[in-house]
């Protein structure tokens, strides 16, 4: 099997004396979705922030395409090919849709293929092209989420980290989001998906890690998606 795009080994993150993430290990391969689920406060967002360099980790190894990245600044990590779509979207409301997308392009460093990627992004999320001159703050919540993902993709990431992308979306838009994730995966991007919709995540992902008190308590396969009792037990562990 080819070398994973993202390797995390023994990751520890603490807030003072409190352990938020303990000994976390996972891998994300090219063209693969890996899920990360668990109850509130389990350490999911902290994990993504630590991988992106937004939160210091006290121990462990993080490698992107074989290169150690723990301790680097977030901007450097982004230029190396790790992208984050944070919870709450965090788009620039006063900027136009096109200007928000341009910020993603700036973050891609010297990686080629901008025009090709933009054409694909416009096909994936037509609202980004349709409303390119509209202030981003005027978009609906679902449209803003599509823009947030499009902006991250414009940076040309090797691996995309998504933090609760379906939060607050109507069911139809949730379907649109999960369909887009399949297309992103099929383009060869690795995806680490933090999601509240456990059953859909387990069904979609190659494997899904359950976090409990900052540590992986269980790893589920797509075949486990229909086992409601096991999913409930995983959250209560």
N, C-alpha and C positions, 0 to 999 in steps of 0.2 A: 504494500500500500504506500502511496506517496507520502512524503513528509507533511504533517499537518500545517496549515497556515498559521494557526494560533495554538500555542501550548502554554498552559498554566499549571504550575506545580507548587504545591505547598504554600499557597498564598495566605498570608495572615494580615489582617487589618484590624487595628485597635483604635478606639477613641478613648484616650487616657487608659484607665485600667480595664475598660470594657472591650471584650473581643467581639468584633462585628462579623469577621470572616475568619474561619479557622481551618488551615490546612487544605484549602480548596485546590482541586485539580480537575482540569478538563481540557479537551482538544476540540478544535473546529477545523475541518478539512475544506478544501476547495469544493464549492457547489454543495454545501451541506448546511442544514439548519440544525442547531442544537438549542434545546429549550432549557430555561432556568425558571422554575416555579417554586412556590412556597408561600407561607403566610406572611402577612405584613411584619416587617421587622426582622425577617430571616437573613437579610444581608445581600439581597439581590442587587439593589441599586448601588450599594457600596462596592460590590464586586465590579460592576461596570465602570464606576468612577475610578477605581484603583487600576483597572486595565488601561484606562484612557489617560492616566496620570493626573487626574483631578483630585485624587485622594491618595495620600502616601500609604504604602504598604510597608509593614515592618519586617516581613520575611517572605520568601518565596521567589519563584522565577516566572517571568512572563516573556515568551519569545514570539516574535512575529516573523514568519518565514525564516526561522532559524536565528534571528537576531534578537539579543536581549533588549527589552525596552523598559523594564521597570526602572523608575527613577528619572526617565526622560521627561521633558516638558510636554504638555498636551499637544502643542503645535508641532513639535518634532514627531510625536507619535502619529499624528494625523498625516503628516507628509510621508511617513513610512507606509501608510496604507491601512490604518485602523480608523474607523468612523463611528461616531456616536449620534444616535437620535435620542435626546434626553426625554424624560417624562415631562409632559407639559409643553412640548414642541419648541418653545423658546425661539420662535422666529422674530424678526425685526418688523414690528407692526407698521412702522412709518415708512419702511422701504417698500418698493414695488416687489412683486413676485420675482421679476427678472433680476433685480438687485440682490435679493436673498439668494437666488441661485448662483449669482456671480461670486458671492462669498464662499460658496462651496468650491467653485473652480479655483479660487485663489489658494485654497488649502491643499490642492493636489500636488503642489511642488512642480517638478519637471516631467511628471508622467504624461505620456502622449495620449492621443485619442479623445481629445475634448469634444470635438464636433460629433464624433460617432456616439460618445456617451450621451451628449445632449439630445441627439435625435432619438436614442433609445428611451431616455427619461421622459421626453415629450410624448412618446408613444405609450409608455407605462402609465403616466399621469397626465392625461390631456388637459386637465384644469391648469396645469403649470404653463402650458402654451396659450390656452384660451384667455387667461387672466394675467398675462405677463406684465401688463402696464398698470394693473390695479394694486393699490396698497395692500400689503399682505394682511393687515389688520381687518380689512373688509371681507376677507374670506370666511366661510363657515368653519366650524371646528374640524370637520372632516377634511375640508380642502386644505386647511392649515397643516393638518397631519401629513397629507400627501406632499405638501411643499417641504415640510421638515425632512421627510425621507428623501425627496428629490434633491434637496440641498446637500445632504450627506452623500448621496450617490454621485453628485457632480464632482466630488473630491476624488473619485475613482478608488474607493476603498477595496482592499483585498478581503477585509473582514468588516462586517457591519454589526454594531451593537445597538439593539433596540430596547428601550425601557418603556414597557407598558404602552405600546403603540395604539392599542384598541381602546384605551381608557376613555370613556365618555362618548364613544361613537355609537351611532344608530346601527342596528343589526345589518342593514344593507351595506353600510360603509365598512363594517367589520369584514363582511364577505369580500369587498373590494380590496381591503388591506391584505387579507390572507392570500388572495389570488395574486396580488403583487409580490408577496414574499416568495411564492413559488417561481415566478418569473425571475426575480433577483437571484434566487438559488440556481436556477437553470442557466443563468448567465455566467456562473462560475464563482460568484461571490460567496464567501462563508458568512453565515449569520448566527449570532448569539442572541437569542430572543428571550427577554424577560416579559412574562405575560400573566395576566390575571385569569385568562380563559384557559384553565388547565387542560380540559379535555381536548379542545381544538389544538392546543400547542403539542400535546403528546401525540395526537394523530398526525400532525404535520411534520414534526421534527424527526430526524434520524434517531435521536435519543434525547431524553429530557431528564435533567438532574433536579431532584427535589432538595431545596435548601431548608434546613431546620437549625435554628440557633447558630447560623453562620457556617454550617458544615453540610456536606452532601450526605443525606440520610438514605437516599434511594435513587436509582436510575431506572427510568421507564422506557420501554420500546413502544413503537406505534401500535402494536397489538394490545397494549395495556389501556388504550384510550377508552374502550368500552367497559372497563372494570371499575365501575363507580365506587364500589366499596374500597378498592385498593387506593384510589385517588383520595378518598376521604381520609383513610387511615394514614396516608403519606402526609397530609396536612396536619393531622393531629399528633404525629409522632414527636 
